[in-house]
Amino acid sequence: MRIGAFELLEPVPDLNEPYAFACLRPWVDVNNVGTLVLNELETQFGAADLGQLARPGHFFDYTRYRPTLHIEESIRSLSIPNVTVRYARREGKNDFLFLHLLEPHAQSERYVDSILKLLTRFKARKYVLLGSMYDMVPHTRPLIVNGWAMGDEALKDLERAGVASRSYQGPTTITTLIRKRAPELGIDAVWFIVALPQYVALDEDYGGKVRLMEILNTIYDIPIDKRDHKKAAEQRKVISQNMERAPEFASFLAKLEIMYEARVESAQEEGMAKLTPEMEGILWGIMGKKDIGEA
């Protein structure tokens, strides 16, 4: 069955006003946090394949998203980057849709239209983007989650999670059109973006994953894998040990911690506090020297 640019597997299931959880690579998936969370949700709820883009090459530049060769038992196979859609049923509750999105390089309006048609076809109740971005925060403090919501239920989700609504201005992804147009179709839209330390690079950031899972636990009562807490603590321990071997970071970290405290205090009254140009200069000057987050 074709819906917009998506080809769905037959038979197409009937879903109960699903919540659509999405991650977006590479724009808001720093250290693969959004991907980790969606993979966790799919595992927990036994997700099944629903479909993918019929012609992904219409939207993606394969010199930027590279196809990958695999060899298994002497047989070669080729995986082509694509948007995948999966679903999971929940007894007596809203079902789930899972969208692993990629930033499009062409035909962006058709791409967005197709995603909205998909959400409308399954009568989605909410569109929830989960992701991560680098920010000027220290690894020694609880991770901040920024949010944005439109729709009564989405606004309540932000409030229940204690997430600050951030008024960002600047470059963004074309998929922002999804959250803008979804409410016009009766679909609440909400983003949860965890802020990660600018100086930490990890293949899989479990601290970020745990923080977003805490949000989902608060709102939707989704369990958190306790093993992830241990992995997150181990990663932060390694980062601290690496910092001890780089004494030039000590004063920088102390300043980040001071700014963090001021930012948290001001968030309740004025939104997320901005850094001064002087502090931004300090940050970028240090960032150009070394990345200490590799574990």
CORDA-V373897 format. One line per field, one symbol per residue. phi: phi as a letter, one per 20 degrees, with the letter a starting at -180 (. if undefined). psi: psi as a letter, one per 30 degrees, with the letter a starting at -180 (. if undefined). burial: # if it has 24 or more other C-alpha atoms within 12 Angstrom, else .. A space follows every 50 residues. Layout:
BEGIN
phi: ???
psi: ???
burial: ???
END
This chain:
BEGIN
phi: .dcleeddfefffedekfeeecccdegccglmfffgfffffffgdmfdfd raffcfffddefeddffceccclmdeccddgbedccbbecfmcffcdcde edffdblfffgfgfffffffgelfebdcedabbfbecefecgfedebbbb ogfffffgffemefedeecqgbeffgffffeggfdndfcbdcceedgfed ccfbefffffffffffffedlefdffffffffffffffffffffecgfef fffffffffffffffeffdcnffeefgfffffffffffeaddefd
psi: kkjbgkjkkkkklkljilkjkkljkgehhkggeeeeeeeeeeeeghklke alkeiffffkjgfejklkkkjjhgkklkkkklkkkllklkkglklkkkjj lkklflheeeeeeeeeeeeeeghkeljjkkaklklillfglkkkkllklk keeeeeeeeefhkkjkikkakakffffefefeffggjkkkkjjkkkkfgk jkejjfeeeeeeeeeeeeeghklkjffeeeeeeeeeeeeeeeeffifffe eeeeeeeeeeeeeeefeeegakkllleeeeeeefeeffekjgfk.
burial: ..######......############################....#### ####.##.##...................##########.....###### ####...########################################### #..##.##..#.####......####.######.################ ##.#############..#....#...#...#..##..##..#.....#. .##..#..##..##..#....#..........#........##..
END
